[in-house]
Amino acid sequence: MRRPVLRLPAPTGRRLALTGVATTGIALAGALVLVGCGGSDASGSTGTELTVGASYMPQPVSADMAAGFLTITNKSGTEDELTSVTSDSAGQVTMHETAGGAMQEVDSFEVPAHGQLVFKSGGNHLMFEKLKRRPEQGDTITLKLKFAESGPLTVEMPVKSATYNPSTGH
């Protein structure tokens, strides 16, 4: 049995403009739902938008404070903002920028569209304060990164030797 086909007249003028807006709105809503559904995996990824790599913590010399480094890559065409970092291993994790040799705590960092936010020794970095126990080389620290637009990321940060240099691997 053949089913009848409903044929609608082609939209013209104002109806065409409204149809385009409605179609764009539906597509945008669908894209937002898909981005919001991205969960974190073991590599620190939320689908294809934000990924985290090169994370490490040098074994701290202090019993109550440590630094952490990582790179957040934004593959999307929309900038985002890292708004907070937390870890069960520390009472507080703060974000710091280094400019002109001076370190300053900041509330957030921009993660540029099609770009990277890099935390590295001598530059932007994380400070783990009020450590619950001193991390040792070989340990892994779990942290949660929260963003203004994207969902949170859970990252496993390995503790490396105090003299670890990612460019040499030692």
HELIX and SHEET records of a PDB file:
HELIX    1   1 GLY A   13  GLY A   36  1                                  24    
SHEET    1   A 4 SER A  45  THR A  46  0                                        
SHEET    2   A 4 LEU A  50  PRO A  58 -1                                        
SHEET    3   A 4 MET A  65  ASN A  74 -1                                        
SHEET    4   A 4 GLY A 115  PHE A 119 -1                                        
SHEET    1   B 6 SER A  45  THR A  46  0                                        
SHEET    2   B 6 LEU A  50  PRO A  58 -1                                        
SHEET    3   B 6 LEU A 153  LYS A 160  1                                        
SHEET    4   B 6 THR A 140  PHE A 147 -1                                        
SHEET    5   B 6 ASP A  80  SER A  87 -1                                        
SHEET    6   B 6 PHE A 109  VAL A 111 -1                                        
SHEET    1   C 6 SER A  45  THR A  46  0                                        
SHEET    2   C 6 LEU A  50  PRO A  58 -1                                        
SHEET    3   C 6 MET A  65  ASN A  74 -1                                        
SHEET    4   C 6 HIS A 125  LEU A 131 -1                                        
SHEET    5   C 6 ALA A  90  ALA A  99 -1                                        
SHEET    6   C 6 ALA A 102  VAL A 106 -1                                        
END                                                                             
